[in-house]
Amino acid sequence: MFTVKQTTVAIAVTLLCGLTSLARAQTDVQFYGKLYPQLTTYTLGEGSSVGSTVSTLVKPISAKATSNSGQGMESSNSYIGFRGAEDLGGGMSAIFQLEGAIGIDDGTSPKNILFNRDTFVGLKGNFGTLKLGGRMDTVYKVLADQIGFFGVSSGNNVHSSNILAQGGFGSSGAERFHERPNNTVMYASPELAGFQALLGYSLGEVANSRTLGNIYSLGGKYERGPVYLALAYERHIGLFGGSNNVGTNLSNLTTLGTESKDDSVRATARYAFATGTQVEIDVAHTRLEESGGLRGHFQNYRHNSMLLSAEQKLGQWTFAGSLGHSQAGSCALVGEVACSTGGLDATMSNLGVSYTLSKRTRLFALYSNMHNGYSANFSNVASAPAPGIGQSLRQISSGLSHAF
């Protein structure tokens, strides 16, 4: 029996397929996608014990996370979409894209949102490209992660954002960067001698405020021959990445007059050798900053993270690996009250191999190990339970990827 979510997706896709043929008379429309389901086996180790000394930012441990294991089928960020362009003359064209993740493991769309990935309408010309839409990648996300584990890293356990773009305490996700916000305006300049600039602005649409919930992102890249260099910056206004992840005794969420300005800067460098080898390094510095809080409440958390990645092609085989580390960082509470970040560090190591069957189809296998410090709960799960405090996680996945 079909669920409401499955029926909604099926009807929408059917209608869009029919409309595609009608639209071709005026606009060049393409139906595309990538599907990469995988089977994953996971093993969670034991977490930190009740009564253990942990970071000030972590809620006291009331129950020790116990070891367990299991398996599941995952869809990661498999997606389908429609995109097209209309020639407006004078070197200008109108462009659009409707794209959404699809749960190929169960036929549903995440959160029952059909188009939950880069969805926009825009103009492209000699001036660059301007897009307006929702669920669009920020500049911070666009410019990083150039070695993507055979194109299956998005939403997967090997993705760089699992160690580079989140904090190691709490579970709200408010502190995350590398996201797809709604209500976004994005501009990309024309490329000039390998250089390109990008700007992004996402509206929070919070009542009685022009700034709360807004996200600003900007960056630039240089890409020529084997060299790729990029620098990106992103700022969140009023998302309270710190307070949303600490205990109520430290949080500023209920204190009137408090403000939050979280930001992160990330540098990426990649080099591609003629031998089929690629190497990449990503370095990020993230700050969660709040002001106006009560004495002893959260004021800031700052930490650095780094990821080394490599890929080697040998005929139909491709091998990939990455090693990332997030430092414990530093923190401060209002009124110079003592604050410790001990154990908030984590290390993530990944390995992968793929075998190409055609230009669009490949088999792949992945191994990922997330080793959390005694206060951290960095997570890179899909079907596995999220790690508890101090709990590490190993995952082994195998799957099939097909693009169309």
Secondary structure, DSSP 4 states (H G I P E B T S, - for coil): ---HHHHHHHHHHHHHHHHHHHHTTTSEEEEEEEE--EEEEEEE---PPTT----TTSPPPSSPPPPEEEEEEE-TT-EEEEEEEEEEETTEEEEEEEEEE-BTTTTB-GGG-S--SSEEEEEEETTEEEEEEESPPPHHHHHS----GGGT-TTSTT-THHHHSS-SS-SS-TT--S---SSEEEEEPPPBTTEEEEEEEE----TT-SSTT-EEEEEEEEEETTEEEEEEEEEEES--TTTTTS-TTT--TTSTT-EEEEEEEEEEEEEE-TTSEEEEEEEEEEEEEEESPPTTSEEEEEEEEEEEEEEEEETTEEEEEEEEEE---EEEETTS-----TT--EEEEEEEEEEESSSSEEEEEEEEEEEE-TT------SSSPPP-TT--EEEEEEEEEEE-
